[in-house]
């Protein structure tokens, strides 16, 4: 069964294969919100973080799963699998433009 996607405030974690050539990095914070809070992987998360040439983050979550925390959204668990980390978007019909969700 393919893992599901996750929304965590303004962060969107979508099932996708880590691309060939993405570099493994030592990073626990996936995104900072406008309030200064952070979406961060917990210390005991069974996860490897990768970054591609465009700066997109990718996760490879092992059998132990991975927790992600945020001061306003609490903790959520991510199932084993591979994921792309992005930002949730909203559409402003008056301005006729998309923008990242503010957190």
N, C-alpha and C positions, 0 to 999 in steps of 0.2 A: 504494500500500500504506500502510495506517495504521501510524504508529509504535507500537512496543511500550511497555509500562510499565517502570519501573526501580525497584528497591529499592536503597537505599544506606544501610545501617545502619537507623536508625529513620525515615529519610526515604523517602517513596513519591512517585514522579513518574509521573503517570497521563496518558495522552493525553486531552486535552479542549480545546475551543476557549476562547481567552481571551474572557471575557465583555465585551460592550459596556459601556462606562462604567468598566472597570478602568483605573486610572491607572498610567502608566509611571513606574517609580521607579529610582533609582540604588542598587542593592543587589547585593552579590556573595555575602553569607552567607545561605543559605537556612534554616539551623537550627543551633542550638547544642545539643550534647549535655550530659548531666549531668556529664561529665568535664571540661568546658570546651573540648573540641574542637569544631570547626565543619565543617559541610557547606557548602563554598563553591565558587562557579563560578570557574574559572581565568581569569586576566587576559585571555587571547586568545580567550575563548569568544565565538562568534557568537550572542549571545542578548540579548533584551530581557526585563526583569523587570517584571511588573505586579502591582498589589495592588488587590483589590476592597474594597468598603465593610465586609466582614466580617473583613478582615485576611488573607484567603487569598492566597497567592502564585501567580502564573501565569507561564509561560515561553513565549516565542516564539523558537524556535531556528532560526537561519538555515542556509543551505546549508553553511556551514563547520562545523556541529556545535558542541557545547559540552562541555567537560570539567567534571566535578565532583570535588572532592577532599575527603578527610577523613584525619586522622592515623592512624586505625585501619583504614579501609576502602580506602585507596589512591585511585586515580583511575579513574573510569568515564566513558565517552563517551555523550552523549545525541544521538540522531539528529535531523535537522531535523524540525520540527513544533511543535505547540502542546500545552502540558501544564499540569496543576494540580499544585501541590506540597502534599503532605499528610504525615501521620505514620502509620507503620505501627502497627496495633493488635494487641493480644493479648487473649485472653479467659481470665480466671481463673475456672475452674469452681467452686472452693470459695467464692469471694466473690460469684460470679454477676455479674461486671461486666467490662466492657471497659476497657482502659487503653492509653495510648501505650507503645510498646516503649521500654525504657530503653536508652540508647546510652552 
